Amino acid sequence: LITTRFEDGYQPNIIYDASCRLKELGLNREPEIFMNMLITSDPLHIPNHTTCNKSFHSNKYEELKPLNKEACEQFNSLLRTIQTSLTYMSYEHYMTAMKIFVAFHNLK
């Protein structure tokens, strides 16, 4: 997504479960893009990555401290509440339902 859907020079801070693996994958495929990109693990997953360098720990960066680093986990939990309904929808209905669900969630 980062390499194909965003403008050149896009440098997001990525907080991901397996940040060490994502960084390695990115460096192997697109080193120029991923070299200076900050990719870290959320605090929930840091204990699972005992062999990873501490540079992947999101709690080590001041600029990330005010962010909700568990937002993805929380939203995935919320999506599970509608998973059964979405499973039986056609692709078009699925996409419409997801757009409406996300829009209403974002309005809160």
C-alpha positions as CSV (number, residue, x, y, z in Angstrom):
1,L,0.0,0.0,0.0
2,I,2.7,2.5,0.9
3,T,4.7,1.9,-2.2
4,T,1.7,1.9,-4.7
5,R,-1.1,4.1,-3.3
6,F,0.6,7.1,-1.8
7,E,2.6,10.0,-3.4
8,D,6.4,9.8,-3.7
9,G,8.2,10.8,-0.5
10,Y,5.4,9.6,1.8
11,Q,7.0,8.7,5.1
12,P,4.4,7.6,7.7
13,N,5.2,6.4,11.1
14,I,4.0,2.8,11.1
15,I,3.0,1.0,14.3
16,Y,2.5,-2.7,13.5
17,D,2.4,-6.0,15.3
18,A,5.5,-7.4,13.6
19,S,7.4,-4.2,12.9
20,C,10.8,-6.0,12.7
21,R,9.5,-8.3,9.9
22,L,7.8,-5.4,8.1
23,K,11.0,-3.3,8.2
24,E,13.1,-6.3,6.9
25,L,10.5,-6.9,4.1
26,G,10.5,-3.2,3.1
27,L,14.3,-3.0,3.1
28,N,14.5,-6.1,0.9
29,R,12.0,-4.8,-1.6
30,E,12.2,-1.0,-1.6
31,P,15.2,0.1,0.4
32,E,15.1,3.7,-0.7
33,I,11.5,4.1,0.6
34,F,11.9,2.1,3.9
35,M,15.4,3.2,4.9
36,N,14.2,6.3,6.8
37,M,10.7,5.2,7.7
38,L,9.9,4.8,11.4
39,I,8.3,1.3,11.9
40,T,7.6,0.3,15.5
41,S,5.6,-2.3,17.4
42,D,2.7,-1.4,19.6
43,P,3.2,-1.9,23.4
44,L,0.9,-5.0,23.4
45,H,3.2,-6.9,21.1
46,I,6.6,-5.7,22.3
47,P,6.9,-8.5,24.9
48,N,6.5,-11.1,22.1
49,H,9.5,-9.7,20.3
50,T,12.3,-10.5,22.7
51,T,15.0,-10.9,20.0
52,C,14.1,-7.7,18.2
53,N,16.1,-4.5,18.6
54,K,14.7,-2.0,21.1
55,S,14.5,0.6,18.2
56,F,11.3,-1.2,17.3
57,H,9.6,-0.3,20.6
58,S,7.1,2.5,20.1
59,N,7.3,3.6,23.7
60,K,11.0,4.7,23.1
61,Y,9.9,7.6,20.8
62,E,8.6,10.8,22.3
63,E,6.7,11.8,19.2
64,L,4.7,8.6,19.4
65,K,3.8,8.8,23.1
66,P,0.5,10.8,22.6
67,L,-0.8,8.4,19.9
68,N,-3.2,5.6,20.7
69,K,-0.9,2.7,19.7
70,E,-3.5,0.1,20.2
71,A,-6.1,1.7,17.9
72,C,-5.8,-1.1,15.3
73,E,-6.3,-3.8,17.9
74,Q,-9.3,-1.9,19.3
75,F,-10.8,-1.4,15.8
76,N,-10.2,-5.1,14.9
77,S,-12.1,-6.0,18.1
78,L,-15.0,-3.8,17.0
79,L,-15.0,-5.4,13.5
80,R,-15.5,-8.8,15.1
81,T,-18.9,-7.6,16.2
82,I,-20.1,-7.4,12.5
83,Q,-17.9,-10.2,11.1
84,T,-20.8,-12.7,10.8
85,S,-23.0,-10.3,8.9
86,L,-20.2,-9.3,6.5
87,T,-19.3,-12.9,5.7
88,Y,-22.5,-13.5,3.9
89,M,-22.6,-10.3,1.8
90,S,-21.6,-9.8,-1.8
91,Y,-18.5,-7.8,-2.4
92,E,-20.5,-4.7,-3.3
93,H,-22.7,-4.9,-0.2
94,Y,-19.6,-5.7,1.9
95,M,-17.8,-2.6,0.8
96,T,-20.8,-0.4,1.3
97,A,-21.4,-1.8,4.8
98,M,-17.8,-1.3,5.7
99,K,-17.8,2.3,4.5
100,I,-20.9,3.0,6.5
101,F,-19.6,1.2,9.6
102,V,-16.3,3.1,9.5
103,A,-17.9,6.4,8.8
104,F,-20.3,6.0,11.8
105,H,-17.4,4.9,14.0
106,N,-15.3,7.9,12.9
107,L,-18.2,10.3,13.7
108,K,-18.1,9.2,17.4
